[in-house]
């Protein structure tokens, strides 16, 4: 029996061996240890670049999104909310300001919503 991480690596290899034009990936690196995750992400980027692969990656990891994506979209409550400029995510000061603004906006919206019962 394969471990969770090994099974994930096998699944990724099986998906890539057929050289798809598009890959749909839902948290493909989530259950991997840090060293394996980084190595597989690097391998994925090399394959993506060399084969002109397009991928839709679902992740909750902002750092993974910045490392792997050309474009980042944010979903909220099951719907597409916005596209995030990667430059904003890599500029820590700008990211922190944007994050604080989003938290204030979310809290303000929550304060004005009627109670749902």
Jmol script that loads the backbone (N, CA, C; Angstrom):
load data "model"
ATOM      1  N   UNK A   1       0.846  -1.189   0.000  1.00  0.00           N
ATOM      2  CA  UNK A   1       0.000   0.000   0.000  1.00  0.00           C
ATOM      3  C   UNK A   1       0.885   1.244   0.000  1.00  0.00           C
ATOM      4  N   UNK A   2       0.521   2.203  -0.810  1.00  0.00           N
ATOM      5  CA  UNK A   2       1.284   3.448  -0.896  1.00  0.00           C
ATOM      6  C   UNK A   2       0.852   4.420   0.191  1.00  0.00           C
ATOM      7  N   UNK A   3       1.792   5.219   0.673  1.00  0.00           N
ATOM      8  CA  UNK A   3       1.448   6.292   1.607  1.00  0.00           C
ATOM      9  C   UNK A   3       0.655   7.352   0.852  1.00  0.00           C
ATOM     10  N   UNK A   4       0.022   8.262   1.581  1.00  0.00           N
ATOM     11  CA  UNK A   4      -0.745   9.334   0.941  1.00  0.00           C
ATOM     12  C   UNK A   4       0.112  10.176   0.016  1.00  0.00           C
ATOM     13  N   UNK A   5       1.307  10.529   0.484  1.00  0.00           N
ATOM     14  CA  UNK A   5       2.212  11.337  -0.333  1.00  0.00           C
ATOM     15  C   UNK A   5       2.680  10.604  -1.574  1.00  0.00           C
ATOM     16  N   UNK A   6       2.991   9.313  -1.417  1.00  0.00           N
ATOM     17  CA  UNK A   6       3.436   8.513  -2.563  1.00  0.00           C
ATOM     18  C   UNK A   6       2.294   8.350  -3.565  1.00  0.00           C
ATOM     19  N   UNK A   7       1.090   8.123  -3.073  1.00  0.00           N
ATOM     20  CA  UNK A   7      -0.069   7.991  -3.964  1.00  0.00           C
ATOM     21  C   UNK A   7      -0.305   9.288  -4.733  1.00  0.00           C
ATOM     22  N   UNK A   8      -0.082  10.411  -4.063  1.00  0.00           N
ATOM     23  CA  UNK A   8      -0.257  11.703  -4.730  1.00  0.00           C
ATOM     24  C   UNK A   8       0.786  11.882  -5.838  1.00  0.00           C
ATOM     25  N   UNK A   9       2.014  11.468  -5.574  1.00  0.00           N
ATOM     26  CA  UNK A   9       3.068  11.564  -6.594  1.00  0.00           C
ATOM     27  C   UNK A   9       2.756  10.673  -7.792  1.00  0.00           C
ATOM     28  N   UNK A  10       2.268   9.473  -7.528  1.00  0.00           N
ATOM     29  CA  UNK A  10       1.911   8.557  -8.612  1.00  0.00           C
ATOM     30  C   UNK A  10       0.770   9.145  -9.439  1.00  0.00           C
ATOM     31  N   UNK A  11      -0.226   9.719  -8.772  1.00  0.00           N
ATOM     32  CA  UNK A  11      -1.365  10.311  -9.487  1.00  0.00           C
ATOM     33  C   UNK A  11      -0.910  11.462 -10.382  1.00  0.00           C
ATOM     34  N   UNK A  12      -0.010  12.295  -9.882  1.00  0.00           N
ATOM     35  CA  UNK A  12       0.503  13.409 -10.677  1.00  0.00           C
ATOM     36  C   UNK A  12       1.298  12.886 -11.877  1.00  0.00           C
ATOM     37  N   UNK A  13       2.134  11.889 -11.652  1.00  0.00           N
ATOM     38  CA  UNK A  13       2.920  11.309 -12.752  1.00  0.00           C
ATOM     39  C   UNK A  13       2.011  10.685 -13.805  1.00  0.00           C
ATOM     40  N   UNK A  14       0.973   9.971 -13.370  1.00  0.00           N
ATOM     41  CA  UNK A  14       0.032   9.356 -14.318  1.00  0.00           C
ATOM     42  C   UNK A  14      -0.676  10.414 -15.155  1.00  0.00           C
ATOM     43  N   UNK A  15      -1.020  11.531 -14.525  1.00  0.00           N
ATOM     44  CA  UNK A  15      -1.711  12.601 -15.256  1.00  0.00           C
ATOM     45  C   UNK A  15      -0.786  13.257 -16.273  1.00  0.00           C
ATOM     46  N   UNK A  16       0.483  13.393 -15.930  1.00  0.00           N
ATOM     47  CA  UNK A  16       1.426  14.087 -16.811  1.00  0.00           C
ATOM     48  C   UNK A  16       1.959  13.207 -17.938  1.00  0.00           C
ATOM     49  N   UNK A  17       1.957  11.893 -17.753  1.00  0.00           N
ATOM     50  CA  UNK A  17       2.555  11.003 -18.746  1.00  0.00           C
ATOM     51  C   UNK A  17       1.805  11.027 -20.075  1.00  0.00           C
ATOM     52  N   UNK A  18       0.532  11.372 -20.067  1.00  0.00           N
ATOM     53  CA  UNK A  18      -0.247  11.411 -21.311  1.00  0.00           C
ATOM     54  C   UNK A  18      -0.148  12.768 -22.006  1.00  0.00           C
ATOM     55  N   UNK A  19       0.693  13.646 -21.494  1.00  0.00           N
ATOM     56  CA  UNK A  19       0.918  15.000 -22.023  1.00  0.00           C
ATOM     57  C   UNK A  19      -0.383  15.729 -22.387  1.00  0.00           C
ATOM     58  N   UNK A  20      -1.176  16.045 -21.374  1.00  0.00           N
ATOM     59  CA  UNK A  20      -2.430  16.754 -21.637  1.00  0.00           C
ATOM     60  C   UNK A  20      -2.179  18.212 -22.022  1.00  0.00           C
ATOM     61  N   UNK A  21      -3.155  18.824 -22.680  1.00  0.00           N
ATOM     62  CA  UNK A  21      -3.083  20.257 -22.970  1.00  0.00           C
ATOM     63  C   UNK A  21      -3.516  21.069 -21.756  1.00  0.00           C
ATOM     64  N   UNK A  22      -4.407  20.477 -20.953  1.00  0.00           N
ATOM     65  CA  UNK A  22      -4.962  21.153 -19.784  1.00  0.00           C
ATOM     66  C   UNK A  22      -5.068  20.164 -18.638  1.00  0.00           C
ATOM     67  N   UNK A  23      -4.648  20.603 -17.450  1.00  0.00           N
ATOM     68  CA  UNK A  23      -4.796  19.782 -16.248  1.00  0.00           C
ATOM     69  C   UNK A  23      -5.653  20.532 -15.247  1.00  0.00           C
ATOM     70  N   UNK A  24      -6.586  19.827 -14.629  1.00  0.00           N
ATOM     71  CA  UNK A  24      -7.379  20.367 -13.534  1.00  0.00           C
ATOM     72  C   UNK A  24      -6.837  19.738 -12.260  1.00  0.00           C
ATOM     73  N   UNK A  25      -6.355  20.572 -11.339  1.00  0.00           N
ATOM     74  CA  UNK A  25      -5.660  20.067 -10.161  1.00  0.00           C
ATOM     75  C   UNK A  25      -6.288  20.646  -8.897  1.00  0.00           C
ATOM     76  N   UNK A  26      -6.762  19.780  -8.014  1.00  0.00           N
ATOM     77  CA  UNK A  26      -7.385  20.205  -6.768  1.00  0.00           C
ATOM     78  C   UNK A  26      -6.469  19.837  -5.609  1.00  0.00           C
ATOM     79  N   UNK A  27      -5.789  20.832  -5.059  1.00  0.00           N
ATOM     80  CA  UNK A  27      -4.854  20.643  -3.943  1.00  0.00           C
ATOM     81  C   UNK A  27      -3.867  19.500  -4.210  1.00  0.00           C
ATOM     82  N   UNK A  28      -3.162  19.519  -5.345  1.00  0.00           N
ATOM     83  CA  UNK A  28      -2.314  18.381  -5.705  1.00  0.00           C
ATOM     84  C   UNK A  28      -1.102  18.178  -4.801  1.00  0.00           C
ATOM     85  N   UNK A  29      -0.705  19.199  -4.065  1.00  0.00           N
ATOM     86  CA  UNK A  29       0.496  19.081  -3.238  1.00  0.00           C
ATOM     87  C   UNK A  29       0.173  19.184  -1.744  1.00  0.00           C
ATOM     88  N   UNK A  30      -1.101  19.114  -1.393  1.00  0.00           N
ATOM     89  CA  UNK A  30      -1.548  19.420  -0.034  1.00  0.00           C
ATOM     90  C   UNK A  30      -1.000  18.481   1.038  1.00  0.00           C
ATOM     91  N   UNK A  31      -0.968  17.197   0.797  1.00  0.00           N
ATOM     92  CA  UNK A  31      -0.595  16.273   1.875  1.00  0.00           C
ATOM     93  C   UNK A  31       0.864  15.824   1.814  1.00  0.00           C
ATOM     94  N   UNK A  32       1.686  16.579   1.130  1.00  0.00           N
ATOM     95  CA  UNK A  32       3.097  16.216   0.997  1.00  0.00           C
ATOM     96  C   UNK A  32       3.944  16.937   2.041  1.00  0.00           C
ATOM     97  N   UNK A  33       5.039  16.300   2.437  1.00  0.00           N
ATOM     98  CA  UNK A  33       5.971  16.981   3.328  1.00  0.00           C
ATOM     99  C   UNK A  33       6.632  18.125   2.558  1.00  0.00           C
ATOM    100  N   UNK A  34       7.199  19.072   3.275  1.00  0.00           N
ATOM    101  CA  UNK A  34       7.715  20.308   2.669  1.00  0.00           C
ATOM    102  C   UNK A  34       8.765  20.054   1.592  1.00  0.00           C
ATOM    103  N   UNK A  35       9.672  19.127   1.818  1.00  0.00           N
ATOM    104  CA  UNK A  35      10.747  18.868   0.856  1.00  0.00           C
ATOM    105  C   UNK A  35      10.188  18.249  -0.422  1.00  0.00           C
ATOM    106  N   UNK A  36       9.323  17.254  -0.265  1.00  0.00           N
ATOM    107  CA  UNK A  36       8.717  16.610  -1.434  1.00  0.00           C
ATOM    108  C   UNK A  36       7.828  17.588  -2.183  1.00  0.00           C
ATOM    109  N   UNK A  37       7.063  18.396  -1.434  1.00  0.00           N
ATOM    110  CA  UNK A  37       6.172  19.383  -2.049  1.00  0.00           C
ATOM    111  C   UNK A  37       6.970  20.346  -2.919  1.00  0.00           C
ATOM    112  N   UNK A  38       8.047  20.881  -2.387  1.00  0.00           N
ATOM    113  CA  UNK A  38       8.861  21.838  -3.134  1.00  0.00           C
ATOM    114  C   UNK A  38       9.466  21.193  -4.378  1.00  0.00           C
ATOM    115  N   UNK A  39       9.974  19.968  -4.233  1.00  0.00           N
ATOM    116  CA  UNK A  39      10.581  19.268  -5.374  1.00  0.00           C
ATOM    117  C   UNK A  39       9.546  18.995  -6.465  1.00  0.00           C
ATOM    118  N   UNK A  40       8.355  18.540  -6.075  1.00  0.00           N
ATOM    119  CA  UNK A  40       7.316  18.253  -7.066  1.00  0.00           C
ATOM    120  C   UNK A  40       6.796  19.526  -7.721  1.00  0.00           C
ATOM    121  N   UNK A  41       6.702  20.599  -6.948  1.00  0.00           N
ATOM    122  CA  UNK A  41       6.280  21.874  -7.536  1.00  0.00           C
ATOM    123  C   UNK A  41       7.295  22.332  -8.581  1.00  0.00           C
ATOM    124  N   UNK A  42       8.575  22.204  -8.249  1.00  0.00           N
ATOM    125  CA  UNK A  42       9.619  22.581  -9.209  1.00  0.00           C
ATOM    126  C   UNK A  42       9.539  21.714 -10.468  1.00  0.00           C
ATOM    127  N   UNK A  43       9.351  20.405 -10.282  1.00  0.00           N
ATOM    128  CA  UNK A  43       9.211  19.499 -11.433  1.00  0.00           C
ATOM    129  C   UNK A  43       7.990  19.877 -12.266  1.00  0.00           C
ATOM    130  N   UNK A  44       6.879  20.174 -11.593  1.00  0.00           N
ATOM    131  CA  UNK A  44       5.658  20.565 -12.295  1.00  0.00           C
ATOM    132  C   UNK A  44       5.896  21.822 -13.128  1.00  0.00           C
ATOM    133  N   UNK A  45       6.587  22.812 -12.559  1.00  0.00           N
ATOM    134  CA  UNK A  45       6.866  24.050 -13.302  1.00  0.00           C
ATOM    135  C   UNK A  45       7.711  23.779 -14.541  1.00  0.00           C
ATOM    136  N   UNK A  46       8.713  22.903 -14.418  1.00  0.00           N
ATOM    137  CA  UNK A  46       9.549  22.560 -15.573  1.00  0.00           C
ATOM    138  C   UNK A  46       8.721  21.887 -16.665  1.00  0.00           C
ATOM    139  N   UNK A  47       7.880  20.935 -16.259  1.00  0.00           N
ATOM    140  CA  UNK A  47       7.031  20.228 -17.230  1.00  0.00           C
ATOM    141  C   UNK A  47       6.038  21.192 -17.854  1.00  0.00           C
ATOM    142  N   UNK A  48       5.445  22.043 -17.029  1.00  0.00           N
ATOM    143  CA  UNK A  48       4.468  23.023 -17.524  1.00  0.00           C
ATOM    144  C   UNK A  48       5.094  23.918 -18.587  1.00  0.00           C
ATOM    145  N   UNK A  49       6.304  24.368 -18.314  1.00  0.00           N
ATOM    146  CA  UNK A  49       6.987  25.266 -19.248  1.00  0.00           C
ATOM    147  C   UNK A  49       7.426  24.524 -20.514  1.00  0.00           C
ATOM    148  N   UNK A  50       8.019  23.356 -20.356  1.00  0.00           N
ATOM    149  CA  UNK A  50       8.559  22.645 -21.521  1.00  0.00           C
ATOM    150  C   UNK A  50       7.475  22.081 -22.435  1.00  0.00           C
ATOM    151  N   UNK A  51       6.304  21.786 -21.880  1.00  0.00           N
ATOM    152  CA  UNK A  51       5.242  21.193 -22.705  1.00  0.00           C
ATOM    153  C   UNK A  51       4.115  22.170 -23.014  1.00  0.00           C
ATOM    154  N   UNK A  52       4.281  23.433 -22.597  1.00  0.00           N
ATOM    155  CA  UNK A  52       3.254  24.451 -22.824  1.00  0.00           C
ATOM    156  C   UNK A  52       1.908  24.016 -22.236  1.00  0.00           C
ATOM    157  N   UNK A  53       1.960  23.421 -21.056  1.00  0.00           N
ATOM    158  CA  UNK A  53       0.790  22.902 -20.365  1.00  0.00           C
ATOM    159  C   UNK A  53       0.016  24.031 -19.696  1.00  0.00           C
ATOM    160  N   UNK A  54      -1.290  24.002 -19.833  1.00  0.00           N
ATOM    161  CA  UNK A  54      -2.165  24.906 -19.083  1.00  0.00           C
ATOM    162  C   UNK A  54      -2.742  24.115 -17.923  1.00  0.00           C
ATOM    163  N   UNK A  55      -2.898  24.773 -16.787  1.00  0.00           N
ATOM    164  CA  UNK A  55      -3.434  24.080 -15.614  1.00  0.00           C
ATOM    165  C   UNK A  55      -4.338  25.017 -14.831  1.00  0.00           C
ATOM    166  N   UNK A  56      -5.384  24.438 -14.290  1.00  0.00           N
ATOM    167  CA  UNK A  56      -6.239  25.132 -13.336  1.00  0.00           C
ATOM    168  C   UNK A  56      -5.944  24.477 -11.996  1.00  0.00           C
ATOM    169  N   UNK A  57      -5.402  25.258 -11.082  1.00  0.00           N
ATOM    170  CA  UNK A  57      -4.957  24.752  -9.790  1.00  0.00           C
ATOM    171  C   UNK A  57      -5.830  25.336  -8.692  1.00  0.00           C
ATOM    172  N   UNK A  58      -6.426  24.472  -7.897  1.00  0.00           N
ATOM    173  CA  UNK A  58      -7.192  24.909  -6.732  1.00  0.00           C
ATOM    174  C   UNK A  58      -6.295  24.716  -5.523  1.00  0.00           C
ATOM    175  N   UNK A  59      -6.098  25.783  -4.753  1.00  0.00           N
ATOM    176  CA  UNK A  59      -5.266  25.692  -3.561  1.00  0.00           C
ATOM    177  C   UNK A  59      -5.721  26.714  -2.536  1.00  0.00           C
ATOM    178  N   UNK A  60      -5.471  26.405  -1.273  1.00  0.00           N
ATOM    179  CA  UNK A  60      -5.712  27.363  -0.197  1.00  0.00           C
ATOM    180  C   UNK A  60      -4.389  27.984   0.253  1.00  0.00           C
ATOM    181  N   UNK A  61      -3.308  27.603  -0.384  1.00  0.00           N
ATOM    182  CA  UNK A  61      -1.962  28.036  -0.015  1.00  0.00           C
ATOM    183  C   UNK A  61      -1.536  29.197  -0.910  1.00  0.00           C
ATOM    184  N   UNK A  62      -1.497  30.403  -0.331  1.00  0.00           N
ATOM    185  CA  UNK A  62      -1.150  31.605  -1.100  1.00  0.00           C
ATOM    186  C   UNK A  62       0.256  31.489  -1.682  1.00  0.00           C
ATOM    187  N   UNK A  63       1.196  30.945  -0.912  1.00  0.00           N
ATOM    188  CA  UNK A  63       2.573  30.831  -1.393  1.00  0.00           C
ATOM    189  C   UNK A  63       2.651  29.871  -2.584  1.00  0.00           C
ATOM    190  N   UNK A  64       1.873  28.801  -2.535  1.00  0.00           N
ATOM    191  CA  UNK A  64       1.823  27.863  -3.654  1.00  0.00           C
ATOM    192  C   UNK A  64       1.244  28.544  -4.891  1.00  0.00           C
ATOM    193  N   UNK A  65       0.210  29.330  -4.694  1.00  0.00           N
ATOM    194  CA  UNK A  65      -0.406  30.048  -5.820  1.00  0.00           C
ATOM    195  C   UNK A  65       0.597  30.986  -6.474  1.00  0.00           C
ATOM    196  N   UNK A  66       1.333  31.722  -5.653  1.00  0.00           N
ATOM    197  CA  UNK A  66       2.324  32.663  -6.187  1.00  0.00           C
ATOM    198  C   UNK A  66       3.424  31.922  -6.933  1.00  0.00           C
ATOM    199  N   UNK A  67       3.865  30.787  -6.391  1.00  0.00           N
ATOM    200  CA  UNK A  67       4.952  30.026  -7.012  1.00  0.00           C
ATOM    201  C   UNK A  67       4.528  29.393  -8.336  1.00  0.00           C
ATOM    202  N   UNK A  68       3.311  28.880  -8.411  1.00  0.00           N
ATOM    203  CA  UNK A  68       2.915  28.057  -9.548  1.00  0.00           C
ATOM    204  C   UNK A  68       2.062  28.756 -10.597  1.00  0.00           C
ATOM    205  N   UNK A  69       1.432  29.852 -10.237  1.00  0.00           N
ATOM    206  CA  UNK A  69       0.423  30.424 -11.131  1.00  0.00           C
ATOM    207  C   UNK A  69       0.929  31.593 -11.957  1.00  0.00           C
ATOM    208  N   UNK A  70       0.341  31.723 -13.128  1.00  0.00           N
ATOM    209  CA  UNK A  70       0.530  32.918 -13.942  1.00  0.00           C
ATOM    210  C   UNK A  70      -0.545  33.945 -13.590  1.00  0.00           C
ATOM    211  N   UNK A  71      -1.715  33.443 -13.223  1.00  0.00           N
ATOM    212  CA  UNK A  71      -2.841  34.292 -12.829  1.00  0.00           C
ATOM    213  C   UNK A  71      -3.502  33.648 -11.612  1.00  0.00           C
ATOM    214  N   UNK A  72      -3.952  34.479 -10.671  1.00  0.00           N
ATOM    215  CA  UNK A  72      -4.602  33.982  -9.460  1.00  0.00           C
ATOM    216  C   UNK A  72      -5.994  34.591  -9.363  1.00  0.00           C
ATOM    217  N   UNK A  73      -6.972  33.728  -9.161  1.00  0.00           N
ATOM    218  CA  UNK A  73      -8.348  34.166  -8.956  1.00  0.00           C
ATOM    219  C   UNK A  73      -8.780  33.727  -7.568  1.00  0.00           C
ATOM    220  N   UNK A  74      -9.549  34.566  -6.906  1.00  0.00           N
ATOM    221  CA  UNK A  74     -10.031  34.274  -5.562  1.00  0.00           C
ATOM    222  C   UNK A  74     -11.505  33.911  -5.645  1.00  0.00           C
ATOM    223  N   UNK A  75     -11.858  32.838  -4.946  1.00  0.00           N
ATOM    224  CA  UNK A  75     -13.268  32.450  -4.872  1.00  0.00           C
ATOM    225  C   UNK A  75     -13.762  32.719  -3.465  1.00  0.00           C
ATOM    226  N   UNK A  76     -15.011  33.100  -3.370  1.00  0.00           N
ATOM    227  CA  UNK A  76     -15.633  33.350  -2.077  1.00  0.00           C
ATOM    228  C   UNK A  76     -17.040  32.780  -2.108  1.00  0.00           C
ATOM    229  N   UNK A  77     -17.344  31.948  -1.132  1.00  0.00           N
ATOM    230  CA  UNK A  77     -18.666  31.335  -1.027  1.00  0.00           C
ATOM    231  C   UNK A  77     -19.082  30.641  -2.323  1.00  0.00           C
ATOM    232  N   UNK A  78     -18.122  29.957  -2.951  1.00  0.00           N
ATOM    233  CA  UNK A  78     -18.411  29.160  -4.134  1.00  0.00           C
ATOM    234  C   UNK A  78     -18.492  29.917  -5.444  1.00  0.00           C
ATOM    235  N   UNK A  79     -18.181  31.211  -5.420  1.00  0.00           N
ATOM    236  CA  UNK A  79     -18.258  32.014  -6.644  1.00  0.00           C
ATOM    237  C   UNK A  79     -16.943  32.749  -6.869  1.00  0.00           C
ATOM    238  N   UNK A  80     -16.631  32.995  -8.136  1.00  0.00           N
ATOM    239  CA  UNK A  80     -15.438  33.759  -8.480  1.00  0.00           C
ATOM    240  C   UNK A  80     -15.596  35.174  -7.943  1.00  0.00           C
ATOM    241  N   UNK A  81     -14.634  35.607  -7.144  1.00  0.00           N
ATOM    242  CA  UNK A  81     -14.715  36.915  -6.503  1.00  0.00           C
ATOM    243  C   UNK A  81     -13.880  37.951  -7.237  1.00  0.00           C
ATOM    244  N   UNK A  82     -12.601  37.610  -7.499  1.00  0.00           N
ATOM    245  CA  UNK A  82     -11.733  38.599  -8.135  1.00  0.00           C
ATOM    246  C   UNK A  82     -10.445  37.951  -8.622  1.00  0.00           C
ATOM    247  N   UNK A  83      -9.738  38.690  -9.466  1.00  0.00           N
ATOM    248  CA  UNK A  83      -8.392  38.292  -9.872  1.00  0.00           C
ATOM    249  C   UNK A  83      -7.426  39.095  -9.017  1.00  0.00           C
ATOM    250  N   UNK A  84      -6.391  38.431  -8.539  1.00  0.00           N
ATOM    251  CA  UNK A  84      -5.399  39.078  -7.689  1.00  0.00           C
ATOM    252  C   UNK A  84      -4.138  39.301  -8.504  1.00  0.00           C
ATOM    253  N   UNK A  85      -3.599  40.489  -8.412  1.00  0.00           N
ATOM    254  CA  UNK A  85      -2.344  40.809  -9.081  1.00  0.00           C
ATOM    255  C   UNK A  85      -1.214  40.125  -8.309  1.00  0.00           C
ATOM    256  N   UNK A  86      -0.450  39.263  -8.966  1.00  0.00           N
ATOM    257  CA  UNK A  86       0.633  38.547  -8.289  1.00  0.00           C
ATOM    258  C   UNK A  86       1.661  39.496  -7.692  1.00  0.00           C
ATOM    259  N   UNK A  87       1.846  40.650  -8.299  1.00  0.00           N
ATOM    260  CA  UNK A  87       2.780  41.637  -7.762  1.00  0.00           C
ATOM    261  C   UNK A  87       2.347  42.061  -6.357  1.00  0.00           C
ATOM    262  N   UNK A  88       1.023  42.173  -6.139  1.00  0.00           N
ATOM    263  CA  UNK A  88       0.523  42.543  -4.821  1.00  0.00           C
ATOM    264  C   UNK A  88       0.819  41.462  -3.791  1.00  0.00           C
ATOM    265  N   UNK A  89       0.808  40.209  -4.214  1.00  0.00           N
ATOM    266  CA  UNK A  89       1.059  39.117  -3.286  1.00  0.00           C
ATOM    267  C   UNK A  89       2.534  38.982  -2.939  1.00  0.00           C
ATOM    268  N   UNK A  90       3.417  39.389  -3.826  1.00  0.00           N
ATOM    269  CA  UNK A  90       4.848  39.249  -3.555  1.00  0.00           C
ATOM    270  C   UNK A  90       5.426  40.482  -2.872  1.00  0.00           C
ATOM    271  N   UNK A  91       4.710  41.589  -2.901  1.00  0.00           N
ATOM    272  CA  UNK A  91       5.118  42.790  -2.174  1.00  0.00           C
ATOM    273  C   UNK A  91       4.441  42.713  -0.805  1.00  0.00           C
ATOM    274  N   UNK A  92       5.201  42.289   0.217  1.00  0.00           N
ATOM    275  CA  UNK A  92       4.631  41.998   1.534  1.00  0.00           C
ATOM    276  C   UNK A  92       3.872  43.192   2.102  1.00  0.00           C
ATOM    277  N   UNK A  93       4.440  44.376   1.998  1.00  0.00           N
ATOM    278  CA  UNK A  93       3.777  45.557   2.556  1.00  0.00           C
ATOM    279  C   UNK A  93       2.434  45.790   1.859  1.00  0.00           C
ATOM    280  N   UNK A  94       2.426  45.718   0.553  1.00  0.00           N
ATOM    281  CA  UNK A  94       1.194  45.923  -0.208  1.00  0.00           C
ATOM    282  C   UNK A  94       0.201  44.798   0.095  1.00  0.00           C
ATOM    283  N   UNK A  95       0.716  43.569   0.220  1.00  0.00           N
ATOM    284  CA  UNK A  95      -0.149  42.435   0.534  1.00  0.00           C
ATOM    285  C   UNK A  95      -0.808  42.618   1.894  1.00  0.00           C
ATOM    286  N   UNK A  96      -0.025  43.039   2.885  1.00  0.00           N
ATOM    287  CA  UNK A  96      -0.576  43.234   4.230  1.00  0.00           C
ATOM    288  C   UNK A  96      -1.636  44.329   4.232  1.00  0.00           C
ATOM    289  N   UNK A  97      -1.412  45.404   3.479  1.00  0.00           N
ATOM    290  CA  UNK A  97      -2.421  46.473   3.391  1.00  0.00           C
ATOM    291  C   UNK A  97      -3.692  45.945   2.739  1.00  0.00           C
ATOM    292  N   UNK A  98      -3.531  45.189   1.652  1.00  0.00           N
ATOM    293  CA  UNK A  98      -4.697  44.638   0.959  1.00  0.00           C
ATOM    294  C   UNK A  98      -5.444  43.659   1.862  1.00  0.00           C
ATOM    295  N   UNK A  99      -4.694  42.850   2.583  1.00  0.00           N
ATOM    296  CA  UNK A  99      -5.308  41.880   3.484  1.00  0.00           C
ATOM    297  C   UNK A  99      -6.089  42.595   4.593  1.00  0.00           C
ATOM    298  N   UNK A 100      -5.491  43.628   5.183  1.00  0.00           N
ATOM    299  CA  UNK A 100      -6.168  44.386   6.240  1.00  0.00           C
ATOM    300  C   UNK A 100      -7.442  45.038   5.712  1.00  0.00           C
ATOM    301  N   UNK A 101      -7.371  45.573   4.509  1.00  0.00           N
ATOM    302  CA  UNK A 101      -8.545  46.196   3.902  1.00  0.00           C
ATOM    303  C   UNK A 101      -9.653  45.162   3.693  1.00  0.00           C
ATOM    304  N   UNK A 102      -9.291  43.986   3.213  1.00  0.00           N
ATOM    305  CA  UNK A 102     -10.287  42.935   3.000  1.00  0.00           C
ATOM    306  C   UNK A 102     -10.926  42.494   4.311  1.00  0.00           C
ATOM    307  N   UNK A 103     -10.131  42.390   5.366  1.00  0.00           N
ATOM    308  CA  UNK A 103     -10.674  42.004   6.672  1.00  0.00           C
ATOM    309  C   UNK A 103     -11.644  43.067   7.168  1.00  0.00           C
ATOM    310  N   UNK A 104     -11.263  44.349   7.051  1.00  0.00           N
ATOM    311  CA  UNK A 104     -12.165  45.435   7.479  1.00  0.00           C
ATOM    312  C   UNK A 104     -13.451  45.413   6.670  1.00  0.00           C
ATOM    313  N   UNK A 105     -13.323  45.231   5.364  1.00  0.00           N
ATOM    314  CA  UNK A 105     -14.497  45.201   4.499  1.00  0.00           C
ATOM    315  C   UNK A 105     -15.409  44.029   4.860  1.00  0.00           C
ATOM    316  N   UNK A 106     -14.819  42.874   5.100  1.00  0.00           N
ATOM    317  CA  UNK A 106     -15.609  41.701   5.462  1.00  0.00           C
ATOM    318  C   UNK A 106     -16.331  41.934   6.783  1.00  0.00           C
ATOM    319  N   UNK A 107     -15.631  42.505   7.768  1.00  0.00           N
ATOM    320  CA  UNK A 107     -16.252  42.776   9.064  1.00  0.00           C
ATOM    321  C   UNK A 107     -17.359  43.811   8.933  1.00  0.00           C
ATOM    322  N   UNK A 108     -17.129  44.834   8.126  1.00  0.00           N
ATOM    323  CA  UNK A 108     -18.137  45.874   7.923  1.00  0.00           C
ATOM    324  C   UNK A 108     -19.377  45.282   7.260  1.00  0.00           C
ATOM    325  N   UNK A 109     -19.174  44.441   6.258  1.00  0.00           N
ATOM    326  CA  UNK A 109     -20.288  43.792   5.572  1.00  0.00           C
ATOM    327  C   UNK A 109     -21.056  42.907   6.542  1.00  0.00           C
ATOM    328  N   UNK A 110     -20.327  42.161   7.362  1.00  0.00           N
ATOM    329  CA  UNK A 110     -20.956  41.267   8.328  1.00  0.00           C
ATOM    330  C   UNK A 110     -21.792  42.061   9.331  1.00  0.00           C
ATOM    331  N   UNK A 111     -21.302  43.246   9.752  1.00  0.00           N
ATOM    332  CA  UNK A 111     -22.027  44.074  10.715  1.00  0.00           C
ATOM    333  C   UNK A 111     -23.350  44.575  10.158  1.00  0.00           C
ATOM    334  N   UNK A 112     -23.441  44.717   8.840  1.00  0.00           N
ATOM    335  CA  UNK A 112     -24.647  45.256   8.217  1.00  0.00           C
ATOM    336  C   UNK A 112     -25.581  44.190   7.663  1.00  0.00           C
ATOM    337  N   UNK A 113     -25.199  42.924   7.794  1.00  0.00           N
ATOM    338  CA  UNK A 113     -26.062  41.852   7.301  1.00  0.00           C
ATOM    339  C   UNK A 113     -27.123  41.536   8.340  1.00  0.00           C
ATOM    340  N   UNK A 114     -28.356  41.274   7.897  1.00  0.00           N
ATOM    341  CA  UNK A 114     -29.377  40.834   8.853  1.00  0.00           C
ATOM    342  C   UNK A 114     -29.025  39.446   9.373  1.00  0.00           C
ATOM    343  N   UNK A 115     -29.414  39.172  10.600  1.00  0.00           N
ATOM    344  CA  UNK A 115     -29.156  37.847  11.167  1.00  0.00           C
ATOM    345  C   UNK A 115     -29.880  36.793  10.357  1.00  0.00           C
ATOM    346  N   UNK A 116     -29.172  35.723  10.044  1.00  0.00           N
ATOM    347  CA  UNK A 116     -29.770  34.615   9.286  1.00  0.00           C
ATOM    348  C   UNK A 116     -30.165  33.521  10.267  1.00  0.00           C
ATOM    349  N   UNK A 117     -31.428  33.191  10.273  1.00  0.00           N
ATOM    350  CA  UNK A 117     -31.889  32.137  11.182  1.00  0.00           C
ATOM    351  C   UNK A 117     -32.779  31.181  10.485  1.00  0.00           C
TER     352      UNK A 117
END
end "model"
wireframe off; spacefill off
backbone 0.3
color backbone group
